[in-house]
Structures are given as C-alpha cells and as structure tokens.
Amino acid sequence: MDELSDRIDPARAWVAVAGAITSLFVLGSALFPGRVYDGFLWRYYWGPVVADGTRGEACAVRHNGETTFYDSVAQCQEAAGYAATPGYTTVSTVTYALVLVFMLVGVYFLIRRLDFDYSPATFYALVPFVFFGGALRVVEDVSVAVDPGSPVAISFPLSALFISPFIYFTVFLVTLVSVLGSIALAHRDVVERFQVPLAAAGTAALSITLAWLAYAIQVADVVEFNAVVPLVTLGGATLLAGATWLAIERFAPHVNRGTGYMGLVIIWGHLVDGIANVLSLDFGPELGLPAYAPKHVVNGFIHNVTPQIQPAWMTETIGGTWPFIFVKLGAAVFVVWVFDERIFEESPGYSLLLLVTVLAVGLGPGSRDFLRATLGI
C-alpha cells in the first residue's frame, strides 16, 4: 500500500478525479437529460441562477427540456416540472461545501509547486479579494434592479458570472491570476515580497467595483445611498469583534495563540454577515429598504423559528433574526480556537487556505448583504 501511494502523484490523482466527475455529469446529461440535467443539475444549481438573473419573475420551471418563468410562487408550485427559485437549497448548500473542500485541495496542490509564503501577510493580502467578491455580487443585484436600458444593466446570461455559484469561479480566477502575477514579479526581483502587488491587485479590483456601484447611484433612480447601514454594520461588527477578541486575550489567550490578529479578522468578517442579515431581514422597513428574504438555510431557519419561541413583544422590538449574530460569533470563535499553533506548524499551507475560506464564507455574503442594503436594492 505504501509503495502504491508513493507511485501515485496526488496532484495527478486530483485532476483525474475532477475529470472523471465532470465526464460523468456530461455523459449523464447527454444520455438521461430528464433525470441528470433537469432533475439534478438544473433543479439545484443552474435553475436558481436562471431564476435569480431574470427580471421580475419569482421562479423558473423546467419541464420536458423547456424553461418557463412565473411571477408568483403559487404558479411555481402548481406548474408541472422542476421549480427553481433564487437562493440556496439544502442539496446545493451541502454539495457546494463539498466542492469547496475539493477545490481547496486542488489549490493546495497548486501552491505547493510555487514559491509561496504562508505567513499572515499573505492572509491579509487576500482580504481585499473577499470584499471584492461580495461587492461584485452586488453589481448583478443592481443590474436586476434597474431598467433594462440602464447603462449599469447587465443582461443574462452574462450576469450569471456575478451570481452564485459562478461568481466564486469568477473571483477565484481573478485571485489566481493576481497571485501568479505577484509571485512572478517577486521571482524577477521587481518586488521584494509578492504580498505587496497581491494586496494592490485586490484593492484595485475592489475599488473599481465600488466605483461602478457609486456610478450606479448617480445614473439609476432606484439605487440610493443609505449611510446608516454601513455605519451600523461595520461599526457594530468592529466593536463586537474587538470586545470579543480582547476578552479572549484576557481570559483565554490560548484561543488566539495560533491565529493572532488573523483571528480578529475572522471574527469581524462573520459579524459583518450576522449584523447585515439582522438589519436587512428585521429592520428593512425602518431603514426604508425593500423586503428581503433569507437565502441561506441557517439564517432562514433562525428567522422563521425564533419568532415562534420568543414573546411577541420581543419579536416586535428586536426582530427574530438576532440569534444569527451569536451563531456567527460562536462559529468564528470556535474556528479561531481550532486553528492552534500545532495546526499551522504541521500544515501551514492548508491552514492558511482554510482560514481564507472561513473568512470568505462570512465576509463574502456579509459584504454583499450590507452593500445591497446600503444601495437600497
């Protein structure tokens, strides 16, 4: 067994598995389109993207190889075929998580072949790309909100590049090109450390995206600027994350020992997601925002179940999504605790990748949520 494992290149094995899975779905879709493509791939993955990228429609239904759009949920439920609405399902959430882990392994094999620095400086250099991903998703939100003839409107299927899950591949490609380019500059002694051009590239991508959103505020009547949302979201996340991190330093310093200030960024990023969800779902009318609905399984469960448990007066006062803040906080602190010094010493590369991924899971959707609420769309 040891001799066999020595002869197998893990990177080649990863490529073989990826190719086999892709071929299986392609072949299955060709031979059994109704079951494999319509009933699985379209229903759980492409269908929600189609529904999300279509203006003014509540859902899309796939039946006998054709897609029909409906403007009410009731019509969707009555229609024959597979219905898809914008957002995630339990199946897509679980499989996206599995794909994410699989892709992380592939990225790990890639960076093992590069002259890569696993220091915290690399983590901080990648933070702008996480913000960029969330802001880029809002580009599509704006496109759907404005008139089709608006200069900031992006037609489907091009807009699919900015919708989950395809936006992850878009952001990943931009990040990968930036990483490879930055490492090349370092190898040619143009820069001393590749983290400097890497952070600059991420900041540039984020700045261009934010400039586009600022332009949308000027040219689209339906897009506005609500300063209360970023003030409460970013300010509240900063205060609560800082207080949490300092409390850990004071009473359980071993929790922070492995991640250092990276742990503070992780906690802050997930609190941005938690607070943005609470503001959007429970205080939208008070902030003059449109009605939002939870798109993720966990916050949807909390949003629906909490009002059934707590007193009615409490729901009217603080809403029903507030436990999501503490769920995100607890999860982030748990991750920071798990990533101790031993994990970084044994596998610094994979540990760094996982930390960036954990940050992206929180700050990515969180930045999208608070930016979307900030623009009132």
Secondary structure, DSSP 8 states (H G I E B T S, - for coil): -HHHHHHS-HHHHHHHHHHHHHHHHHHHHHH-IIIIIIIIIIIIIIHHHHHHTSTT-SEEEEETTEEEEESSHHHHHHSSSEEE-SS--HHHHHHHHHHHHHHHHHHHHHHHTS----SHHHHHHHHHHHHHHHHHHHHHHHHHHS-TTSTT---TTGGGGGSTTHHHHHHHHHHHHHHHHHHHHHHTTSSS-THHHHHHHHHHHHHHHHHHHHHHHHH-TT----THHHHHHHHHHHHHHHHHHHHHHHH-GGGTTTTTHHHHHHHHHHHHHHHHHHHHHHSTTTTT-------SHHHHHHHHHHHHHS-HHHHHHH-S-THHHHHHHHHHHHHHHHS-HHHHHH-HHHHHHHHHHHHHHHHHHHHHHHHHHHHT-
